[in-house]
Amino acid sequence: MLEAVRLREVPHPIVRAGERLGQGEPILIYDAPEREGETDLVFLSERATPELVRLLRHEAGGLICTAVTDALRLRLGLPFFSDLLAHAERDYPILAGVGHQRPRYDARSAFGITVNHRSNFTGVPDNDRAMTIRALGELARDAPVLSDGALQRRFETEFTSPGHLPMLYAAPGLVRERKGHTELAISLAEMAGLSPSVTVCEMLGDSGGPRSPAAARRFAEDHGWVYLEGQTITEAWIAWSG
C-alpha cells in the first residue's frame, strides 16, 4: 500500500480509497464540473468478479471500460482507436469525416482497441467480462517482471480483438496532462502501490443525463464506499510524485 514514509503527504481519503481498491471494493470518482461532470464507479481490474461487473451494469449503467497506463500500451504496441480510423481512411474515405472530431470535453479520446479473453464464448456475460478484465489487470500487475517480447506474447495468447471490453489508455503524464477518470483512477492505484489497471463505468441518472454528484455521493454513503473528487486525487498526486 502507500509508502509509509510518504503517508503524511497524502490526504486520508486517498489512503482509504487505495486500501479499499486493493481489497476489491469499488469506489466512486467524480471528475469535475468543467469536464464531463460525471461520477464513475471504479474497481481494480485484477480484482474483477462477475459480481463487480454486475454492479457496474445495474448501479452505474454507462460503458464498462478497462484502463491501462501509457507505458503498458507502448510496450504492447497497441494503437488508439482514432489512429486505426486514420490509417483506414484511404480504403474507407467516410472515416475521414467521422474520425477527426475531438471530444467536446477533451483534446483527444482515450479509447483503444476492444478485446475479449480467449476463454470467452460471446464475451458479454458477467463471467466473460470479469475474466477479460481480470486478465488485463494481472497482465498490468506482472508487466514489470516480463520482457517486452514475453509481455506481447502473453497478450496475443490471452486476448482476441475486436471484443466486448473497450480498453482506455492513460495519458503519459497522468493527471498532470489529462484529468479524465482514466488518469484519476490510475494515479490513485499507483499511489496505493497497486497494479496500474482500473475498470470504470459512468453512473447515469434517471433523467437522461449523468447521475448528479449529490446523488452519487449519497449512493456511496449508503453503501459505505469511498467517494472522491478529481481535485482531491490531483492534489494528492502532485504532493506524492513531487
N, C-alpha and C positions, 0 to 999 in steps of 0.2 A: 504494500500500500504506500501511501505518501511517505516520502523520506522524512524521518523524524527530525533531522537537523533543519528541515525547511518548513516544518509544520506551522511555525509562527508566522510565516509569510503568506499563508493560505487561510482564507476565512473559513470558519467552522462549517457552513453549509456545503462547501466544496469537499471537505474531508468526509462528511456524512454521505454525500452523494456518491463519492468514489467507493466508499465501503459498501453501500447498497448495490451499486452496479456489480462489484466484484462478487457479491453474494447471489447474483442472479435476479435481483429485484429491479423492476422498471423505475425510471424517474421521468419527470416532466421538465422540458426545457422550452422557455418562451424566448424567441429571438429578439425582436424589438419592434415598436410600433412603426418606425420609419422603414422597416424592411418588409418581411412577409406579414408580420403581425400575427404569427401563428405559434401555437404550442405543439411540440412533438412529444409523443410517448416514445421513450428510448430504452433499449436494453443492450447489454454487452453481447456481441454476436456469438462468442464461443459458449455462452450460457443459454443459447436458444433452446426452447422446448416447444412442442405443439401448443401447450397452454399459453405461452407468451405470444405466439403468433395469433392464436385465437383472441387473446386480449386486445391486440392491436386492431384486428378486424372489427371486433364488437365495440370497443370503447374509444377507438381513435377514428377509424373509417377512411383514412387517406391512403396514400400509396406506400406500401411497405418496401423499404429500400435498405440495402446494407452498404455502409460507408467504409472505405479503407483509406490509408494515407497515400499521399502522392509518391512517397518513396517506394511503397509496395507496387503501385501502378507502374512506375518506371522500371522496377526490377522485373516485373512480369511482361512489360512491353505492351500494356493494354491501351487502346485508344479511347478518347472521349467519343461519345455518340455523334457529337457535332462534327468531329473530324471524319468519321465514317461517311456522313452525309456529304461533306465537301469532296471527298475522294470519289464519291459515286456520281457527282454531278455530270460528268461527261457522258455517261451511259444513261443517266436519268435526269434530263435537264430540269424537270419540275422541282427537283430538290434545291436548285439554285434560288427558287422563290420562297421556299419554306424553311430552308436550313440556316438562314443567317439572321433570324430575328432574335435579338438578345432578350432575356427575361426582363420584365419591367422593373424587377426589384434587385437586379444584379448585373454585373458585367458579363458573365457567362454562366452557362449551365454546368452543374457538376455531374451530369449523367454520363455514365459509361456504358458498357455492354450489359446485356441481361444474361443470366445464367440459370441453369438447373444443375443439381448434383446428379451424377450418372446413375445413382441408385434410385432416382425418382421414377415414377410412372408418368404422370402428367406434369408434375411439378407444382400444382396448385394447392392440393390439400395441406392442412396444417402440418402433418407429419413430413410431407415432402419439403415444404418451405423451411421448416425447422432444420431439417438435415442439411439443406443447402446453406442456410445462414450459419449454422454451427461449424460446418466445414470451412467456410470462408474465415470465420473467427479463429479457428485453430490454425489455419494457414498463416494468418497475420501474427498469431502468437509464436509460431515456430520459425517464421521467416529469418530472424536474426542468426539462427544457427545453421541455416541452409545456404548452399551456394546458389548463385543465380540460376544455374542450369538445373539443379535439383528442385528449386522453387518452381521453375517453369514446367518441368516435367510433372510435378505433383499437381499443378493447376490443370494441365492438359489431361491428366489421368482422372481427376476427380470431377471436372465440370464440362458441361456442354453449353453451347450458345447458338441461337437465341434460347432464352429460358423465361421463367416467370418471376425471377428476382432481379430487379434493376440494381446495378452497382453505382455507387456515388464515389467520386474521387475528391478528397480534401485538397484545398489549396496548399502549396508548399509551405507558406508562412502561417498556416492555420489562421487563428483569429486576428493576427496582425495584418493579414492580407484580405480575408473574407470572413464575414461573421454569420455564415449560414449555420443551420443545425448540424450539418456535416462537420464543420470545423469546431463548433462549440462542443459537441459531444466527444469528438476525438481528442480535443485539448483536455477535456475532463478526464478521459480514460488515461491519457499519457501522464497527467499529474498524479493520478492514482496508481501508477505503475502497472496498469492493466494492458491486456492485448489491445492494440490500436485499431479495433474494428467495432463499430456500433451499428445497431439496426434502429431505424427511425420510422415514424409514421405520423402524419399530421392529424391533429384532433379536430374533427369537424363538429359544427353545431347543427341545430335543427332548423335554422333559418336560411340555409343555403350557403352560408359562409363558414369561416373558421370558428371554432369554439372560442368564446371570449376569454381573455386572461383571467377574469374573476371566476368564471365557471370552471376553467381548468384548474385554478388554484383550489377551489372547493373540492373538486374531484380528487386532487392529490391529498388534501387534508382528510377527506372521508376514508381514504384507503391507507393513510399513514405513509404516503410516499413523498419523496423529496420533489419540490418544485423550485426550479432555478430560473432566474432571468439571465439573458445572454450577457448583459453588462457585468454581472457578478462573475461569470466564468472568464470573461475577457480580462477583467482587472486582476483576477487570481493568476491567470496565465502570465500576464506581464510581470507580476511580482515574483512568480515561481521561476520563469525562464530567464529573467534578467534582461 
